[in-house]
């Protein structure tokens, strides 16, 4: 692999999915894995955030009464982004 492609694959990332649906998140991860596309999963637990140094005030107030307030994100290499976008758009 050329050095430039290696750097882009390792450093430049694009968000393929971000949302609060665990079902979609898991479905998309399975599909990316089936298509041999490398991706990174990030799960942010909003309910564990506190204002004033640990998150922000908005997240503290907006999550009252919500049981699953996780935010799920899938990032892929910029080189794979168009392929991923095409694959995931067929599923939605």
N, C-alpha and C positions, 0 to 999 in steps of 0.2 A: 504494500500500500504506500502510495506517495506520502511524503511528509505533510503536505498541505491538507490532504484528505484526512490523515490521521489526526491532525490538530483540530480540524473542523468537527470530526466525529467525537472527539474527546471533550472539546471545550464549548462549541456552539450548540446550544440546545433550544428546542422550540416546544411549547406546550401543545400536546396532542389532545388532552382532555383535562378539564378542571371543573369540578362540581361536587355536589354532596350526595350523589347516588352511588352507593356501594355496589349495587347490581351492575350498573353500566361500567363502573371502574373495573370490576372483576371480569366482565365480559370482554372489554377492550384489551385488558392484559392477556387474556387467553388467546384472543385473535392475533395480537402482536407476536406472541410466543409461537403460535402455529405458523406464522409467516416469517419466522426467524429474524425478527426485527428487535434490536436491542432497545431497551427503554428503561427509564428510572421511575420508580413509584415513590410518591411522597404523600403521607397522610398527616394532616394537621388537625390536632384535636383542639377545636375551638373552646370546648368547655373547660379546659385546664388553663386557659389564659386569664390573666388578671390585669387590671389597668395599672398605670403608673410604673412602667418598667418591664412588665411581662405581658406583652400584647397591647391592645388598645381599648379605650373606653367603649368604643362602638361594639366590639366583639363581646364585651362583658354584658352590656345591656340587651343586645339583640338575641342572645341565646337563652334567655330565661324561659324555662319550661320546655326546652327542646331536649329530647333524650340523645339522639345521635346528631351531633353538630360537627362531625368531621368534614373536612374538605379533602377531596381526593384529587391528586394531580399525576398525570403521566407526561413525562418529557421524553423526547426522542432527539436524535441527532438532526441537525439542519439538513444533512444530506438525505436522510430518510423521510423528512417531513411530508413532502408531496405524495410519496407512496402511501404513507400512513393516512394522510388526509383522504386520499382516494379510497382506500380500503374501508375506513371508518364511515365515510359518507354513504356507502352502499348499505351499511347495516342500519343506520338510523332510520 
